[in-house]
Amino acid sequence: MNPLSSRVTRTRPAATFATAALARSLRAAGHDVISLAIGEPDFPTPPHVIEAAHQAAIDGQTRYPPIVGTDALRGAVARKFARDQGLQVAPADVLITNGGKQAIFDAVMAVADEGDEVIIPTPCWSGYIQVVEFAGARPVFVPCPAESGFLLSAPALEASVGARSKLLLLSYPNNPSGAVADIGMLDGIADVLRKHPQLRVISDDIYEHLVFDGVYTTLAARAPDLADRILTMSGVSKSYAMTGWRLGFCTGPRDWLDGMTVVQGSSTAGVSTISQAAAVAALDGPQDILDERRLIYHRRSQKVFEMLAEAPGLSCSRPQGAFYAFPSVTGLLGRRTKGGRLLASDEDVAGAMLQESFVATVPGTAFAMPGHIRLSTAASDAVLEAACSRIVEFCKAVM
């Protein structure tokens, strides 16, 4: 038997997609399953964006794209960074990627060697762990528990920096906790970075338009003196409901972008020209949809928070952004479900909730913070109310 490469065997699969697949199989077997496993907007892509893609295809924009992206989209992204993040960048300092995940993949592969350390505050999106492990680097987790508001403190970051620390992966608004970075946190991180010039930062701003209270701020705008070490990335998936268009983008120091271009050119090459034309329309077109949908997500988030407060054994922090709830399930551990299942871990809780109440959630272990489950609140009010009602009844029946 010819074995697969070590980079494949050491990389753990995404728990979110595994849970979603199990939910689909139960639904196919005739069960009424509600899946809150995947963080994907339930809204349609805006009509003018679809029309722009259609027109691009009619106009013959169907040939190989430049690896770095089309001039039109790089210009639109540069304008977007100035408008939304206060970052003044040239179109030449923009790289277009196949979704936000490829921006992270390219960035890690471009700077992290075998054995290097990548600092990841937790809870974190499971995709970060996959990418770091695939690159052969070592994830260094920095727990940011609910008691700290799920925020990274300067002392905790300082304590995690070692001789082989190469990269910090920062993600606020946070998936899965819904925490939003405040100015104090960003300033503290910047102070630590100034002491460690070898440390680069990826600032994942994919949920930038989903801040419920306060003002969104990104690290590069708050600490412009560190701009030569910060890669700021985002995309159109979450804000414009374009997950299937696979379109991400980033800006940062030219040497890092050049390295990422080599990585991308060696794997997928450029991004679909049709998707790029659609993204231009999204970024340069009407932006009122962002506030409209943010208000809807906020209302849904608060509704879920209030309903989960009625579930014995759960404890949920109020989300400040993104579209997730991340309740602690430690109050259920050591007990048995109505169906007789022993709940020894968050994975047991999520599994039993799916098998007995037919609600799909993702265990906190997948986000490097055991003892929690994650629910996506990117679903209709009716779906969320039904799901939360089932969760409350499930918890009430635990003995």
C-alpha positions as CSV (number, residue, x, y, z in Angstrom):
1,M,0.0,0.0,0.0
2,N,1.3,3.4,-0.9
3,P,0.7,5.8,2.0
4,L,-0.5,9.4,1.6
5,S,1.7,12.3,2.4
6,S,2.3,13.3,6.0
7,R,0.8,16.8,5.3
8,V,-2.5,15.1,4.5
9,T,-2.5,12.6,7.4
10,R,-1.6,15.2,10.0
11,T,-4.4,17.6,8.9
12,R,-7.7,17.1,10.7
13,P,-10.9,17.3,8.7
14,A,-13.3,20.2,9.3
15,A,-15.9,19.2,12.0
16,T,-18.4,21.7,10.6
17,F,-18.8,19.9,7.3
18,A,-18.8,16.5,9.0
19,T,-21.7,17.6,11.2
20,A,-23.5,19.1,8.2
21,A,-23.0,15.8,6.3
22,L,-24.5,13.8,9.1
23,A,-27.4,16.1,9.4
24,R,-28.1,15.7,5.7
25,S,-28.0,11.9,6.0
26,L,-30.5,12.0,8.9
27,R,-32.7,14.2,6.8
28,A,-32.5,11.9,3.9
29,A,-33.6,9.1,6.2
30,G,-36.8,11.0,6.9
31,H,-36.0,12.9,10.1
32,D,-37.0,16.5,10.5
33,V,-33.4,17.9,11.0
34,I,-32.6,21.5,11.7
35,S,-29.0,22.3,10.8
36,L,-27.3,25.2,12.5
37,A,-23.8,23.8,11.7
38,I,-22.7,25.9,8.8
39,G,-22.1,29.7,9.1
40,E,-23.7,30.7,5.8
41,P,-26.1,33.6,5.1
42,D,-29.6,32.5,4.3
43,F,-30.1,35.6,2.2
44,P,-29.8,35.6,-1.6
45,T,-27.0,37.2,-3.5
46,P,-28.1,40.8,-4.4
47,P,-29.8,40.9,-7.9
48,H,-27.5,43.5,-9.3
49,V,-24.5,41.3,-8.5
50,I,-26.0,38.4,-10.3
51,E,-26.7,40.6,-13.3
52,A,-23.1,41.9,-13.4
53,A,-21.9,38.3,-13.5
54,H,-24.4,37.4,-16.3
55,Q,-23.3,40.5,-18.3
56,A,-19.6,39.6,-17.8
57,A,-20.2,36.2,-19.3
58,I,-22.1,37.6,-22.3
59,D,-19.3,40.1,-22.8
60,G,-16.8,37.3,-23.1
61,Q,-15.0,37.7,-19.7
62,T,-14.4,34.0,-19.7
63,R,-10.7,33.6,-20.2
64,Y,-7.9,32.8,-17.8
65,P,-7.6,35.6,-15.2
66,P,-4.4,37.2,-13.8
67,I,-3.2,35.3,-10.8
68,V,-3.4,38.5,-8.7
69,G,-6.9,39.4,-9.9
70,T,-8.4,41.7,-12.5
71,D,-7.5,45.4,-12.5
72,A,-11.2,46.2,-12.0
73,L,-11.6,44.2,-8.9
74,R,-8.3,45.2,-7.4
75,G,-9.3,48.8,-7.8
76,A,-12.7,48.1,-6.2
77,V,-11.1,46.3,-3.2
78,A,-8.6,49.2,-2.7
79,R,-11.6,51.6,-2.6
80,K,-13.4,49.2,-0.2
81,F,-10.4,49.1,2.2
82,A,-10.3,52.9,2.3
83,R,-14.0,53.2,2.8
84,D,-14.5,50.5,5.4
85,Q,-11.2,50.0,7.2
86,G,-9.5,53.4,6.7
87,L,-6.6,51.7,4.9
88,Q,-5.1,53.6,2.0
89,V,-3.7,51.0,-0.4
90,A,-2.9,50.9,-4.0
91,P,-4.6,48.4,-6.3
92,A,-1.2,46.8,-6.8
93,D,-1.2,46.0,-3.1
94,V,-4.3,43.8,-3.4
95,L,-4.4,40.1,-4.0
96,I,-7.7,38.3,-5.0
97,T,-8.1,34.8,-3.8
98,N,-10.5,31.8,-4.2
99,G,-12.5,32.6,-1.0
100,G,-11.2,34.0,2.2
101,K,-9.8,30.6,3.2
102,Q,-7.3,30.7,0.3
103,A,-6.0,34.1,1.5
104,I,-5.2,32.5,4.9
105,F,-3.7,29.4,3.2
106,D,-1.6,31.5,0.9
107,A,-0.4,33.7,3.7
108,V,0.5,30.9,6.1
109,M,2.3,28.9,3.4
110,A,4.2,31.9,2.3
111,V,5.8,32.6,5.7
112,A,5.6,29.5,7.9
113,D,8.2,26.8,7.6
114,E,8.2,23.3,9.2
115,G,8.2,23.6,12.9
116,D,7.5,27.3,13.1
117,E,4.8,28.4,15.6
118,V,1.6,30.1,14.7
119,I,-0.2,31.8,17.6
120,I,-4.0,31.3,17.5
121,P,-6.3,32.8,20.1
122,T,-9.1,30.4,21.0
123,P,-11.9,29.8,20.4
124,C,-11.0,30.0,16.7
125,W,-12.4,29.0,13.3
126,S,-11.3,25.4,12.7
127,G,-10.0,26.3,9.3
128,Y,-7.0,28.0,10.9
129,I,-5.9,24.8,12.5
130,Q,-6.2,22.9,9.3
131,V,-4.1,25.4,7.3
132,V,-1.4,25.6,10.0
133,E,-1.1,21.8,10.3
134,F,-1.1,21.4,6.6
135,A,1.9,23.8,6.3
136,G,3.8,21.8,8.9
137,A,3.8,24.6,11.4
138,R,2.7,24.2,15.0
139,P,-0.4,25.9,16.3
140,V,0.1,27.6,19.7
141,F,-3.4,28.1,21.3
142,V,-4.0,31.0,23.6
143,P,-7.3,30.4,25.5
144,C,-9.6,33.5,25.6
145,P,-12.5,32.2,27.8
146,A,-15.9,33.7,28.2
147,E,-14.8,35.3,31.5
148,S,-12.5,37.5,29.4
149,G,-15.2,38.3,26.9
150,F,-13.4,35.9,24.5
151,L,-10.8,38.7,23.9
152,L,-7.1,38.2,23.6
153,S,-5.1,40.0,26.4
154,A,-1.7,41.5,26.0
155,P,-0.2,39.4,28.8
156,A,-1.6,36.2,27.4
157,L,-0.2,37.0,23.9
158,E,3.2,37.9,25.4
159,A,3.4,34.6,27.3
160,S,2.7,32.7,24.1
161,V,5.6,34.2,22.0
162,G,8.6,31.9,21.7
163,A,11.8,31.6,19.7
164,R,10.0,30.1,16.7
165,S,6.9,32.3,16.8
166,K,6.3,33.4,13.2
167,L,2.7,34.4,12.9
168,L,-0.4,35.6,14.9
169,L,-3.8,34.7,13.5
170,L,-6.4,37.3,14.7
171,S,-10.1,37.1,14.0
172,Y,-12.6,39.7,15.2
173,P,-15.6,39.7,15.1
174,N,-14.9,36.2,16.2
175,N,-16.2,32.9,14.8
176,P,-17.5,31.1,16.9
177,S,-17.9,33.4,20.0
178,G,-19.3,36.6,18.4
179,A,-16.8,38.6,20.4
180,V,-15.7,42.0,18.9
181,A,-12.2,43.5,19.5
182,D,-12.2,46.8,21.4
183,I,-9.6,49.5,21.1
184,G,-7.9,48.5,24.3
185,M,-7.4,45.0,23.1
186,L,-5.9,46.1,19.8
187,D,-3.6,48.6,21.5
188,G,-2.4,45.9,23.8
189,I,-1.7,43.5,20.9
190,A,0.2,46.3,19.1
191,D,2.4,46.9,22.1
192,V,3.4,43.2,22.2
193,L,4.1,43.1,18.5
194,R,6.5,46.1,18.8
195,K,8.6,44.0,21.2
196,H,8.7,41.1,18.7
197,P,9.7,42.3,15.2
198,Q,9.8,38.7,13.9
199,L,6.0,38.3,14.4
200,R,3.6,38.8,11.5
201,V,-0.2,39.1,11.8
202,I,-3.1,37.9,9.7
203,S,-6.1,40.0,10.5
204,D,-9.2,38.1,9.4
205,D,-11.9,40.7,9.0
206,I,-14.5,38.6,7.2
207,Y,-17.2,39.6,9.6
208,E,-16.3,43.3,9.6
209,H,-19.8,44.4,8.6
210,L,-21.5,42.4,11.4
211,V,-20.7,44.4,14.5
212,F,-23.9,45.0,16.5
213,D,-22.7,47.7,18.9
214,G,-19.8,50.1,18.7
215,V,-17.5,50.9,15.8
216,Y,-15.5,48.3,13.9
217,T,-11.7,48.8,13.9
218,T,-9.0,46.8,12.3
219,L,-5.5,46.4,13.6
220,A,-3.6,47.9,10.7
221,A,-5.6,51.1,11.0
222,R,-5.1,51.3,14.7
223,A,-1.3,50.6,14.5
224,P,-0.2,52.0,11.1
225,D,3.5,51.7,12.2
226,L,3.0,47.9,12.1
227,A,1.5,47.9,8.6
228,D,4.6,46.2,7.1
229,R,3.8,43.1,9.2
230,I,0.0,42.9,9.0
231,L,-2.0,41.2,6.3
232,T,-5.6,42.3,6.3
233,M,-8.1,40.0,4.6
234,S,-11.8,39.9,4.0
235,G,-14.2,38.8,1.2
236,V,-17.8,39.0,-0.1
237,S,-19.1,35.7,1.3
238,K,-20.6,36.8,4.6
239,S,-21.5,40.4,4.0
240,Y,-23.0,40.1,0.5
241,A,-24.3,36.5,0.8
242,M,-21.9,35.2,-1.8
243,T,-20.4,32.1,-0.2
244,G,-20.6,30.0,-3.4
245,W,-18.9,32.7,-5.6
246,R,-15.6,31.9,-3.8
247,L,-14.1,35.4,-3.7
248,G,-11.7,36.7,-1.0
249,F,-9.1,39.5,-1.0
250,C,-6.3,40.9,1.1
251,T,-3.8,43.6,1.4
252,G,-0.5,43.9,3.2
253,P,3.3,44.2,2.7
254,R,4.4,43.7,-0.9
255,D,6.9,40.9,-0.1
256,W,4.2,38.9,1.7
257,L,1.8,39.4,-1.2
258,D,4.5,38.4,-3.7
259,G,5.1,35.2,-1.7
260,M,1.3,34.5,-1.6
261,T,1.1,35.0,-5.4
262,V,3.7,32.2,-5.8
263,V,1.7,29.9,-3.6
264,Q,-1.5,30.7,-5.4
265,G,0.1,30.4,-8.8
266,S,1.3,26.9,-7.8
267,S,-2.1,25.7,-6.8
268,T,-5.3,27.3,-8.2
269,A,-3.9,30.2,-10.2
270,G,-6.5,33.0,-10.6
271,V,-10.1,33.4,-9.5
272,S,-13.0,33.0,-11.8
273,T,-13.5,36.1,-13.9
274,I,-17.2,35.9,-13.5
275,S,-17.0,35.9,-9.8
276,Q,-14.6,38.8,-10.0
277,A,-17.0,40.8,-12.1
278,A,-19.8,40.0,-9.5
279,A,-17.5,41.2,-6.7
280,V,-16.9,44.5,-8.4
281,A,-20.6,45.1,-8.5
282,A,-21.0,44.1,-4.8
283,L,-18.2,46.4,-3.6
284,D,-18.9,49.4,-5.8
285,G,-22.7,49.1,-5.8
286,P,-25.3,50.1,-3.2
287,Q,-24.1,49.4,0.3
288,D,-27.4,49.9,2.2
289,I,-27.9,46.1,2.2
290,L,-25.1,45.8,4.7
291,D,-26.9,47.8,7.4
292,E,-30.2,46.2,6.6
293,R,-28.9,42.7,7.0
294,R,-26.8,43.5,10.0
295,L,-29.9,44.6,11.9
296,I,-31.6,41.4,11.0
297,Y,-28.7,39.3,12.1
298,H,-28.6,41.3,15.3
299,R,-32.2,40.7,16.0
300,R,-31.8,37.0,15.4
301,S,-28.8,36.8,17.6
302,Q,-30.5,38.4,20.5
303,K,-33.5,36.1,20.1
304,V,-31.3,33.1,20.2
305,F,-29.5,34.4,23.3
306,E,-32.8,35.0,25.1
307,M,-34.2,31.6,24.2
308,L,-31.0,29.7,25.2
309,A,-31.2,31.4,28.6
310,E,-34.2,29.1,29.3
311,A,-32.1,26.0,28.7
312,P,-30.9,24.4,32.0
313,G,-27.2,23.6,31.9
314,L,-26.4,26.1,29.2
315,S,-24.7,29.4,29.8
316,C,-24.3,31.8,26.8
317,S,-22.5,35.1,26.5
318,R,-24.3,37.7,24.5
319,P,-22.8,37.8,20.9
320,Q,-21.5,41.3,19.9
321,G,-21.1,40.5,16.2
322,A,-20.9,37.8,13.5
323,F,-23.8,35.3,13.3
324,Y,-23.1,32.6,16.0
325,A,-24.0,31.7,19.5
326,F,-21.4,29.8,21.6
327,P,-23.0,28.6,24.8
328,S,-21.1,26.6,27.4
329,V,-22.5,23.1,28.0
330,T,-20.5,22.3,31.1
331,G,-23.7,22.3,33.2
332,L,-24.9,19.2,31.2
333,L,-21.7,17.1,31.5
334,G,-21.7,14.0,33.6
335,R,-25.5,13.6,33.2
336,R,-27.6,11.5,30.9
337,T,-30.1,12.4,28.1
338,K,-33.6,11.2,27.9
339,G,-32.4,8.6,25.5
340,G,-29.8,7.3,28.0
341,R,-26.7,8.8,26.4
342,L,-24.0,9.8,28.9
343,L,-22.8,13.4,28.2
344,A,-19.1,13.3,29.0
345,S,-18.0,16.0,26.6
346,D,-19.2,18.8,24.3
347,E,-18.9,16.3,21.4
348,D,-21.3,14.0,23.3
349,V,-23.7,16.9,23.8
350,A,-23.7,17.9,20.1
351,G,-24.0,14.3,19.0
352,A,-26.9,13.6,21.3
353,M,-28.7,16.8,20.4
354,L,-28.5,15.8,16.8
355,Q,-29.5,12.2,17.3
356,E,-32.3,12.8,19.8
357,S,-33.6,16.3,19.0
358,F,-32.5,16.6,15.4
359,V,-30.7,19.9,15.8
360,A,-27.2,20.0,14.3
361,T,-24.6,22.1,16.2
362,V,-20.8,21.9,16.2
363,P,-18.9,21.0,19.4
364,G,-16.5,23.6,20.8
365,T,-13.7,21.1,20.6
366,A,-13.6,21.8,16.8
367,F,-12.8,25.5,17.7
368,A,-10.1,24.5,20.2
369,M,-12.4,25.4,23.2
370,P,-14.1,22.3,24.6
371,G,-17.1,22.6,26.8
372,H,-19.2,24.7,24.3
373,I,-21.3,24.2,21.2
374,R,-21.6,26.6,18.3
375,L,-24.9,27.5,16.7
376,S,-25.2,29.5,13.5
377,T,-27.8,32.2,13.7
378,A,-27.8,32.8,10.0
379,A,-31.2,31.2,9.5
380,S,-34.8,32.5,9.5
381,D,-36.6,33.5,12.6
382,A,-38.9,30.5,12.4
383,V,-36.0,28.1,12.0
384,L,-34.1,29.6,14.9
385,E,-37.1,29.5,17.2
386,A,-37.9,25.9,16.3
387,A,-34.2,24.9,16.9
388,C,-33.9,26.7,20.2
389,S,-37.2,25.3,21.4
390,R,-35.8,21.8,20.7
391,I,-32.6,22.6,22.5
392,V,-34.4,23.9,25.5
393,E,-36.5,20.7,25.7
394,F,-33.4,18.6,25.2
395,C,-31.7,20.3,28.2
396,K,-34.8,20.1,30.4
397,A,-34.9,16.3,29.8
398,V,-31.3,15.7,30.8
399,M,-31.1,13.9,34.1
